Amino acid sequence: MNTIINFWNYFQQNNFVFLLLNEIPKDELKTHFDKLIDILHLYNKDLDLIIKNKTKGGELIITANGNPYLFKEVELLVHHAPVVERWKITAFLQPETNLTKYENGTDKPLEYYGITLRISEMYFIPLENPNKPTDLGIKVLLKNYIIHKDNPRLREAVYVHIEHLIGEKSFANDIAFIEIGQLEDEIDNAIELFELLTFIETKK
């Protein structure tokens, strides 16, 4: 319990630093951010955090990086979160609600260890496991799969994109397995990746 209290105390005392991300020297910001991560890791070394800045405040997201075994740890930590003015404290990555940028193809590419992917250019094909008919699998199709297929970080990069798109809980609970392949010109049953959450909901 002390590690939870320490984490929230540090965040409360230094929350303004994270609120003013753009106005604080990078090295000072890094010191505070590293310290906050260190204290979080005293509570659980496998949890992570994401800070998003909005015009009227900030959002602190505690994430288990898609590991369902750590969900209870995230929920416990957020359950004990204090009320911090101008901050929203969230358990888990939430599903992306604004899909317009993907529909229009105006989304920014996400860079991950040298792998650049855009959700608007990614597709998927539903897969079934005959032994477990209720399990949903997907094959994610990438334009530049051939370029990146030998990169050991590719699977991780694809997972991160999907997690940010459909939210951490759905990623962990609703998708049983993921394959990755090249997007060909003619694939009949390919669905645009940004429609994945809708697809999952219709399957339930």
ChimeraX attribute file (.defattr): number of C-alpha atoms within 10 A of each C-alpha:
attribute: neighborCount
match mode: 1-to-1
recipient: residues
	/A:1	9
	/A:2	9
	/A:3	15
	/A:4	18
	/A:5	15
	/A:6	16
	/A:7	21
	/A:8	23
	/A:9	14
	/A:10	14
	/A:11	22
	/A:12	16
	/A:13	10
	/A:14	14
	/A:15	19
	/A:16	15
	/A:17	17
	/A:18	21
	/A:19	21
	/A:20	13
	/A:21	15
	/A:22	11
	/A:23	10
	/A:24	13
	/A:25	10
	/A:26	10
	/A:27	9
	/A:28	11
	/A:29	17
	/A:30	12
	/A:31	10
	/A:32	17
	/A:33	18
	/A:34	12
	/A:35	15
	/A:36	18
	/A:37	16
	/A:38	14
	/A:39	19
	/A:40	22
	/A:41	15
	/A:42	15
	/A:43	19
	/A:44	17
	/A:45	11
	/A:46	14
	/A:47	20
	/A:48	16
	/A:49	19
	/A:50	13
	/A:51	15
	/A:52	15
	/A:53	16
	/A:54	11
	/A:55	6
	/A:56	8
	/A:57	15
	/A:58	21
	/A:59	17
	/A:60	20
	/A:61	20
	/A:62	22
	/A:63	23
	/A:64	24
	/A:65	21
	/A:66	21
	/A:67	15
	/A:68	15
	/A:69	10
	/A:70	15
	/A:71	19
	/A:72	11
	/A:73	19
	/A:74	21
	/A:75	17
	/A:76	13
	/A:77	20
	/A:78	19
	/A:79	12
	/A:80	12
	/A:81	18
	/A:82	13
	/A:83	11
	/A:84	13
	/A:85	11
	/A:86	14
	/A:87	19
	/A:88	13
	/A:89	18
	/A:90	19
	/A:91	21
	/A:92	25
	/A:93	23
	/A:94	17
	/A:95	17
	/A:96	14
	/A:97	9
	/A:98	9
	/A:99	14
	/A:100	12
	/A:101	13
	/A:102	19
	/A:103	15
	/A:104	9
	/A:105	13
	/A:106	11
	/A:107	15
	/A:108	13
	/A:109	13
	/A:110	15
	/A:111	12
	/A:112	15
	/A:113	11
	/A:114	12
	/A:115	16
	/A:116	14
	/A:117	21
	/A:118	17
	/A:119	22
	/A:120	20
	/A:121	19
	/A:122	21
	/A:123	24
	/A:124	24
	/A:125	20
	/A:126	16
	/A:127	16
	/A:128	15
	/A:129	12
	/A:130	8
	/A:131	7
	/A:132	9
	/A:133	9
	/A:134	13
	/A:135	15
	/A:136	18
	/A:137	18
	/A:138	18
	/A:139	17
	/A:140	24
	/A:141	24
	/A:142	23
	/A:143	16
	/A:144	16
	/A:145	17
	/A:146	11
	/A:147	11
	/A:148	15
	/A:149	15
	/A:150	9
	/A:151	13
	/A:152	9
	/A:153	15
	/A:154	20
	/A:155	14
	/A:156	13
	/A:157	19
	/A:158	21
	/A:159	17
	/A:160	18
	/A:161	18
	/A:162	22
	/A:163	22
	/A:164	15
	/A:165	24
	/A:166	23
	/A:167	20
	/A:168	24
	/A:169	21
	/A:170	19
	/A:171	23
	/A:172	17
	/A:173	13
	/A:174	18
	/A:175	14
	/A:176	16
	/A:177	14
	/A:178	16
	/A:179	14
	/A:180	17
	/A:181	16
	/A:182	17
	/A:183	19
	/A:184	10
	/A:185	7
	/A:186	7
	/A:187	11
	/A:188	7
	/A:189	10
	/A:190	17
	/A:191	17
	/A:192	18
	/A:193	22
	/A:194	23
	/A:195	16
	/A:196	19
	/A:197	19
	/A:198	10
	/A:199	13
	/A:200	15
	/A:201	10
	/A:202	8
	/A:203	10
	/A:204	7
